[in-house]
Amino acid sequence: MSEPQAVASRYADRRRLWKAAIKWPMYSVAVMPVLLAAGWQFGVDGSLRWLQLVGFLLAAILLLLWETSATMFLMRPRVWMPPENPIRW
């Protein structure tokens, strides 16, 4: 395989891995409590603090993105591999 095709294949694999790693039901679970609280607040007072609502929604989404990227970083193949026959004490 030529070098440009190998690089393109690697990035295609990375994109596919990201799509597989993002769990859409997790995002709905993170966002629903914020939307439920906003609905309750709107029902009680008839007003919302829109900036605060957007801030909490953004924070929930960014936390899940961070968790996804951290998991992918920890699960990636390592360059260094342990020896086949480790020393046993």
C-alpha positions in Angstrom: 0.0 0.0 0.0 1.4 3.4 -0.9 2.0 6.0 1.8 -0.9 8.4 1.0 -3.4 5.4 0.9 -2.0 4.1 4.2 -2.4 7.5 5.9 -6.0 7.9 4.4 -6.8 4.4 5.6 -5.5 5.2 9.1 -7.6 8.4 9.4 -10.7 6.5 8.0 -10.2 3.9 10.8 -9.9 6.7 13.4 -13.1 8.3 12.2 -14.9 5.0 12.3 -13.6 4.4 15.8 -14.9 7.8 17.0 -18.3 7.0 15.5 -18.4 3.7 17.3 -17.1 5.2 20.6 -19.8 8.0 20.8 -22.8 6.4 22.5 -25.8 8.6 21.6 -28.0 7.1 24.4 -25.4 8.4 26.9 -25.8 11.9 25.6 -29.5 11.7 26.0 -29.0 10.5 29.6 -26.7 13.4 30.3 -28.9 16.0 28.7 -32.3 14.9 29.9 -31.9 15.9 33.6 -30.9 19.4 32.5 -33.9 19.6 30.2 -36.2 18.1 32.9 -35.1 20.7 35.5 -35.5 23.5 32.9 -39.0 22.3 32.2 -39.9 22.1 35.8 -38.5 25.6 36.4 -40.4 27.0 33.4 -43.6 25.4 34.8 -43.1 26.9 38.2 -42.0 30.4 37.4 -42.8 30.7 33.7 -39.2 31.9 33.0 -35.9 30.4 32.3 -32.3 31.5 32.6 -31.3 30.6 29.0 -27.6 31.3 29.5 -27.5 28.9 32.5 -29.5 26.3 30.6 -27.1 26.4 27.6 -24.1 26.3 30.0 -25.3 23.1 31.8 -26.1 21.5 28.4 -22.7 22.3 27.1 -21.0 21.1 30.3 -22.9 17.7 30.1 -21.9 17.3 26.5 -18.2 18.3 27.1 -17.9 15.9 30.0 -19.1 13.0 27.8 -16.7 14.0 25.0 -13.9 14.1 27.5 -14.8 10.7 28.8 -15.0 9.2 25.3 -11.6 10.7 24.3 -10.0 9.6 27.5 -11.3 6.1 27.1 -10.1 6.0 23.5 -6.6 7.2 24.6 -6.3 4.5 27.2 -7.6 1.8 24.9 -5.3 2.6 22.0 -2.6 0.1 21.1 0.7 0.7 22.9 4.0 1.0 21.0 5.9 -0.7 23.9 4.9 -4.3 24.5 6.0 -6.3 27.5 8.5 -9.1 27.0 7.2 -12.5 26.1 8.8 -14.3 29.1 8.7 -11.9 32.0 11.0 -12.6 35.0 9.0 -14.4 37.8 10.2 -13.8 41.3 
